[in-house]
């Protein structure tokens, strides 16, 4: 896979995004095994931007590992600081199986507070709201109204 090249501004932005991340994969004393490489590939597929911690004290070895990972996995090397490696790969578009555009929303559990007299604790009720229902301001569950067609459209039908 070809190495992804980024501009310095894009690399700086990715470094800033990765600042708060924790390491997802830790490379142990065995080094870069195929199993570790597979885990890093899976993490890149699911997260896109990841940190990898390397347990080795050998700086040139870590640098070689960083370049190897970037080249083998088709990722962009963002940063190598200390024992942390930051890699980025653009997310892969997932194919949707079938079109579900006509699906209605599923049921939701909603907590409603019912206030009684002053000074008392409100009563907490959990209500299930279905896809064709709505919740009023008073905490009542009502069926959603069917959208009416205009008179002109009804006459044309």
trRosetta pair geometry for C-beta under 8 A, 3 or more apart (Angstrom, degrees):
i j d omega theta_ij theta_ji phi_ij phi_ji
1 71 7.4 153 70 170 78 44
1 72 7.1 64 36 168 103 21
1 73 6.8 -52 56 129 143 15
1 74 3.0 -69 144 -68 142 106
2 74 6.6 48 57 -126 45 89
3 70 5.8 44 -128 141 100 102
3 71 5.6 -37 -72 -100 102 64
3 74 7.4 -147 -95 -135 30 43
3 76 7.3 102 177 -104 73 54
3 77 7.8 -20 -159 -3 112 94
4 70 7.9 -117 34 -171 79 96
4 74 6.8 74 -30 170 97 64
4 75 6.5 -58 21 174 116 21
4 76 3.8 -71 83 -66 110 93
4 88 7.6 -97 80 92 142 84
4 89 7.0 157 -5 -116 148 63
4 90 7.6 160 -118 -12 156 95
5 76 7.2 163 -85 -121 12 105
6 10 4.1 -124 -174 90 107 121
6 11 4.8 136 104 -58 125 83
6 14 7.1 -22 -179 -1 171 138
6 76 5.2 65 -22 -165 115 147
6 78 7.8 12 36 -101 151 71
6 88 7.9 35 -46 69 147 130
7 10 4.7 93 52 8 78 102
7 11 6.9 -144 92 -5 39 88
8 11 5.5 -55 -143 39 33 114
8 12 6.2 38 155 -24 66 104
9 12 5.7 -51 -148 33 31 113
9 13 6.5 32 152 -19 63 105
10 13 5.7 -54 -150 35 33 113
10 14 6.5 32 152 -17 66 105
11 14 5.8 -54 -148 38 32 110
11 15 6.3 37 151 -22 65 104
11 76 7.7 -135 -99 151 87 124
11 78 5.9 169 -151 -142 80 68
11 79 7.8 134 178 -55 98 82
12 15 5.6 -52 -149 33 31 114
12 16 6.5 32 152 -19 63 103
13 16 5.8 -53 -152 34 32 111
13 17 6.5 31 150 -18 64 105
14 17 5.5 -53 -147 37 35 112
14 18 6.2 28 155 -16 67 110
14 49 6.2 -163 -159 -121 93 128
14 76 7.5 132 10 96 179 126
14 78 4.8 -115 114 -126 125 131
14 86 7.3 151 136 143 102 124
14 88 5.1 -70 -155 -44 142 156
15 18 5.8 -62 -146 41 29 107
15 19 6.9 57 150 -54 61 86
15 78 5.8 174 -72 166 73 109
15 79 5.3 91 -110 -45 103 135
15 86 6.8 110 -110 94 65 162
16 19 5.7 -23 -159 -15 35 119
17 21 7.9 34 134 -26 64 115
17 49 5.9 6 111 136 119 172
18 21 5.0 -54 -159 21 59 124
18 49 5.5 -130 -80 162 96 118
18 50 8.0 18 -126 95 112 5
18 51 6.2 132 -174 -61 110 98
18 78 6.4 119 -5 114 154 154
18 79 7.1 -173 76 28 145 126
18 86 4.7 79 157 -143 167 133
18 88 7.8 -112 -59 -65 126 106
21 24 7.7 -35 169 -37 114 93
21 49 7.0 -153 -49 119 159 98
21 50 7.2 -154 160 -141 150 35
21 51 5.1 159 108 -9 114 116
22 51 6.8 -138 131 55 22 129
23 26 6.0 79 130 -74 132 79
23 50 8.0 65 -152 170 47 83
23 51 4.5 -94 -99 108 58 102
23 52 6.2 87 -151 -134 99 14
23 53 4.0 -6 -132 -23 167 102
23 84 6.6 -129 -81 -122 110 95
24 43 4.6 136 124 -149 142 143
24 47 6.6 -147 -74 5 160 159
24 50 4.6 -62 22 -154 134 113
24 51 6.3 127 2 58 78 62
24 52 7.0 -45 54 -83 78 60
25 36 6.7 123 175 -164 127 82
25 39 5.2 139 -115 120 127 114
25 40 5.2 -93 22 -83 168 76
25 43 5.7 -130 -34 -13 112 156
25 50 7.0 41 8 158 97 134
25 52 4.9 -16 71 -120 96 87
25 53 7.5 -171 96 30 49 67
26 52 7.5 167 -92 -168 27 63
26 53 4.7 -16 -115 68 78 102
26 54 7.9 173 -163 -82 56 24
26 55 6.9 59 172 -44 95 98
27 31 6.8 8 171 -161 112 25
27 32 6.2 -18 -143 -80 134 63
27 36 5.6 75 -112 -168 83 149
27 52 6.4 42 -19 168 104 107
27 53 7.0 -164 23 94 72 50
27 54 4.6 -9 58 -114 117 68
27 55 6.3 -142 93 8 65 81
27 56 7.4 -34 107 -6 110 97
27 65 7.1 151 128 179 175 151
28 31 7.9 -62 82 -16 57 25
28 36 7.9 -150 20 -85 79 136
28 55 5.4 16 -140 13 35 141
29 55 5.9 -64 -62 92 60 135
29 56 7.5 126 -120 -75 49 75
30 33 5.5 1 124 -40 120 120
30 36 7.9 171 85 -28 106 133
31 36 8.0 -154 117 30 41 154
31 56 7.1 40 -99 -54 75 133
31 61 7.9 -85 -123 173 110 122
31 65 7.4 -142 -165 -96 85 128
32 36 5.8 -127 -146 79 47 130
32 37 6.2 62 179 -58 90 97
32 65 5.3 174 -46 -134 133 104
32 68 6.6 104 128 94 173 138
32 69 7.2 -133 -131 -65 137 94
33 36 4.8 97 52 6 75 101
33 37 7.1 -138 96 -4 40 88
34 37 5.5 -55 -145 39 35 114
34 38 6.2 40 154 -24 67 104
35 38 5.6 -51 -150 33 31 114
35 39 6.6 32 151 -18 63 104
36 39 5.7 -53 -151 35 34 112
36 40 6.4 34 151 -18 66 104
37 40 5.7 -52 -147 36 33 111
37 41 6.4 37 151 -21 64 105
37 69 7.2 -158 -122 -115 86 81
37 72 6.6 -38 -155 113 130 143
37 73 7.3 -160 -169 -63 89 109
38 41 5.6 -52 -149 35 32 114
38 42 6.5 32 152 -18 64 104
39 42 5.7 -52 -147 36 33 111
39 43 6.3 33 153 -19 65 105
40 43 5.6 -52 -146 37 32 112
40 44 6.4 35 153 -20 64 104
40 50 7.2 -178 -152 90 74 149
40 52 6.2 3 -114 -91 116 135
40 69 6.3 -61 135 -148 159 120
40 73 6.5 -91 114 -76 108 157
40 87 7.3 49 -178 48 113 153
41 44 5.8 -53 -148 35 30 111
41 45 6.5 33 152 -21 63 104
41 73 5.4 -154 -94 -126 84 114
42 45 5.6 -52 -150 33 33 114
42 46 6.5 15 158 -7 66 109
43 46 6.1 -64 -145 45 30 99
43 47 5.6 -15 173 20 70 117
43 50 4.8 71 136 -97 118 160
44 47 6.8 -69 -118 57 21 81
44 48 6.7 63 -167 -109 56 18
44 50 6.0 -100 -80 4 63 128
44 73 6.2 118 15 165 163 134
44 75 5.9 -100 -130 -87 149 129
44 87 6.5 -54 -94 113 116 117
44 88 8.0 142 -138 -157 99 20
44 89 4.6 47 179 30 119 127
45 89 7.9 -24 -70 84 43 130
45 92 6.4 -23 -142 16 82 121
47 50 5.2 98 83 -69 135 94
48 88 6.4 16 155 -152 72 74
48 89 6.2 -132 -147 69 54 62
48 90 6.9 3 -141 -147 106 19
48 91 4.9 -46 -85 -64 120 85
49 78 7.6 37 -144 -28 94 158
49 86 7.3 3 -174 -174 85 94
49 87 7.6 180 -146 92 45 47
49 88 4.8 -4 -103 -106 76 91
50 86 7.4 177 91 -147 41 54
50 87 5.7 -10 60 60 86 88
50 88 7.8 165 19 -83 61 47
51 84 5.5 -22 -167 -164 108 107
51 85 7.0 144 -160 74 55 47
51 86 5.5 -26 -101 -96 71 73
52 69 7.4 -131 27 -146 164 173
52 84 7.2 140 71 -158 46 55
52 85 4.5 -20 60 61 99 101
52 86 7.8 -174 19 -77 74 27
52 87 6.7 25 -7 1 115 111
53 83 5.8 40 -160 127 73 101
53 84 5.9 -29 -98 -98 65 68
53 85 7.9 -172 -77 20 20 76
54 62 5.1 157 84 -119 157 104
54 65 6.4 125 -108 85 147 154
54 83 5.1 -140 61 -170 74 82
54 84 7.8 -173 14 -82 80 20
54 85 6.5 56 -22 -13 112 110
55 83 7.2 53 -93 -167 18 136
56 61 5.5 -78 136 95 151 130
56 62 6.0 -174 78 -63 112 91
56 65 7.9 132 36 -13 140 149
56 83 7.6 164 60 -131 55 103
58 61 3.5 42 107 18 121 123
58 62 6.4 161 92 -18 66 81
59 62 5.6 -53 -146 34 33 111
59 63 6.4 34 155 -20 66 104
60 63 5.5 -52 -146 36 35 114
60 64 6.3 37 153 -19 66 104
61 64 5.7 -52 -148 37 31 111
61 65 6.3 34 151 -20 64 106
62 65 5.4 -53 -147 37 33 115
62 66 6.3 41 151 -26 65 103
62 80 6.8 145 134 -165 106 122
62 83 6.9 -117 -118 -128 151 55
62 85 7.2 -161 180 -60 96 112
63 66 5.5 -48 -149 30 31 116
63 67 6.6 25 155 -11 63 104
63 80 6.4 99 -104 154 68 167
64 67 6.0 -57 -148 40 31 106
64 68 6.1 33 152 -21 65 110
65 68 5.6 -56 -143 38 29 114
65 69 6.2 31 158 -20 65 105
65 85 7.3 -112 106 -60 101 156
66 69 6.1 -55 -149 34 25 109
66 70 6.5 21 154 -15 61 109
66 77 5.8 79 161 -130 100 127
66 80 4.9 -30 -101 -86 163 131
66 85 4.9 -163 -106 -126 96 127
67 70 5.7 -55 -146 38 32 112
67 71 6.2 26 158 -15 66 110
67 77 6.8 -28 -95 -61 51 151
68 71 6.0 -61 -145 40 27 105
68 72 5.9 15 163 -11 67 115
69 72 6.2 -60 -135 43 24 102
69 73 5.7 -8 176 9 64 119
69 75 6.8 -26 136 48 84 126
69 77 7.9 111 79 -88 93 95
69 85 7.0 88 49 143 151 151
69 87 6.3 -91 126 -83 122 147
70 73 6.9 -69 -129 50 15 90
70 75 5.1 -105 -130 76 59 82
70 76 6.7 23 -145 -158 110 10
70 77 4.2 -49 -80 -49 149 95
70 87 6.4 -158 -88 -123 78 107
71 74 8.0 18 179 -67 23 38
73 87 7.3 37 79 176 138 148
73 89 6.8 -97 135 -63 102 143
74 89 6.3 76 103 -125 79 123
75 87 4.4 30 144 -179 146 110
75 88 6.2 149 -171 71 95 32
75 89 4.2 -75 -109 -61 83 100
76 87 7.0 145 70 -162 49 61
76 88 4.8 -25 58 67 101 90
76 89 6.9 161 8 -80 76 50
77 80 7.1 -13 -178 -36 112 100
77 85 7.7 -60 -142 -169 88 97
77 86 7.9 100 -171 81 52 64
77 87 6.5 -37 -107 -107 47 73
78 86 4.1 -67 73 108 115 104
78 87 6.4 -174 7 -98 97 18
78 88 5.3 75 -49 -7 122 107
79 84 7.5 7 108 110 99 97
79 85 7.5 171 90 -156 57 38
79 86 4.2 25 47 36 90 122
80 84 7.5 175 -149 91 41 55
80 85 5.5 -3 -107 -110 78 73
80 86 7.6 -142 -64 23 41 74
81 84 5.6 -10 68 63 76 100
81 86 7.9 17 14 -8 95 108
96 99 7.2 76 113 -91 124 50
96 100 7.8 -120 169 12 124 94
100 103 4.4 3 171 -15 97 126
104 131 3.8 100 143 152 111 148
104 132 6.6 -18 -170 -55 149 80
105 108 7.6 -9 144 -32 116 107
105 131 4.4 164 71 -124 64 94
106 131 6.1 -20 -90 -63 10 108
107 128 5.4 3 -177 -177 121 100
107 129 6.7 156 -156 80 67 43
107 130 5.1 -33 -98 -107 86 56
107 131 6.9 -79 -65 -32 49 72
108 128 7.3 159 79 -155 37 54
108 129 5.0 -17 61 60 89 96
109 126 5.7 4 -177 -178 102 106
109 127 7.3 159 -154 81 55 36
109 128 5.6 -30 -97 -98 67 68
109 129 7.8 167 -94 17 17 75
110 126 7.2 157 78 -155 36 57
110 127 5.3 -25 64 65 89 87
110 128 7.8 151 17 -101 76 18
110 129 5.4 25 -2 -7 123 118
110 135 6.0 -86 94 -64 166 155
111 124 5.8 -13 -168 -168 106 99
111 125 7.2 150 -156 78 55 41
111 126 5.5 -30 -97 -98 67 71
111 127 7.9 152 -100 18 18 72
112 124 7.5 147 74 -156 43 49
112 125 4.9 -23 62 65 95 93
112 126 7.7 165 16 -93 75 21
112 127 5.7 21 -5 0 121 117
112 135 7.3 -158 -84 -160 121 132
112 139 4.3 115 180 -137 140 107
113 122 4.2 24 -174 145 101 144
113 123 7.3 139 -160 69 51 45
113 124 6.0 -25 -100 -98 65 65
113 139 7.8 -131 63 -89 38 132
114 122 6.1 155 69 -172 39 86
114 123 4.4 -22 61 61 101 100
114 124 7.9 -164 19 -72 78 18
114 125 6.1 41 -14 -5 114 115
114 139 6.0 -88 -84 27 86 177
115 122 4.8 -45 -90 -108 61 101
115 123 8.0 -165 -73 20 18 74
116 120 4.6 -30 70 77 116 138
116 122 7.2 173 3 -115 75 47
116 123 6.7 73 -36 -16 104 102
117 120 5.4 71 65 4 74 122
125 139 7.2 87 56 -177 127 128
127 135 7.2 131 86 -106 139 117
127 139 7.7 153 -18 -177 148 81
127 141 5.8 -167 172 -55 137 124
129 133 5.0 -142 -163 91 75 112
129 134 7.1 46 -162 -124 126 16
129 135 5.6 -67 -93 -48 143 101
129 141 5.9 -159 -105 -127 81 113
130 133 4.7 79 52 9 78 112
132 143 6.1 2 131 -154 94 81
132 144 5.2 -126 -179 30 57 107
133 141 5.3 12 173 -180 133 97
133 142 6.5 156 -158 84 80 33
133 143 5.6 -57 -103 -105 73 42
133 144 6.1 -148 -102 -24 15 84
134 141 7.6 160 79 -154 32 56
134 142 5.7 -24 62 67 81 85
134 143 7.9 50 17 153 77 9
134 144 5.2 95 -21 -82 103 84
135 139 7.1 -16 -172 -137 99 32
135 140 7.4 153 -156 77 54 39
135 141 6.0 -31 -99 -100 66 63
135 142 7.8 149 -102 22 17 76
136 139 6.9 -45 74 25 79 19
136 140 4.6 3 35 55 120 89
136 141 7.8 -144 5 -74 83 16
136 142 5.8 59 -39 -4 106 118
149 153 4.4 -103 168 84 116 128
149 154 5.5 141 94 -56 115 84
149 157 7.8 54 108 -16 163 135
150 153 4.9 93 59 7 80 102
150 154 7.2 -145 96 -7 42 87
151 154 5.7 -55 -150 35 34 112
151 155 6.5 32 154 -18 66 105
152 155 5.9 -56 -151 35 31 109
152 156 6.5 29 152 -19 64 107
153 156 5.6 -56 -149 36 35 111
153 157 6.5 37 153 -24 67 102
154 157 5.8 -51 -150 29 33 111
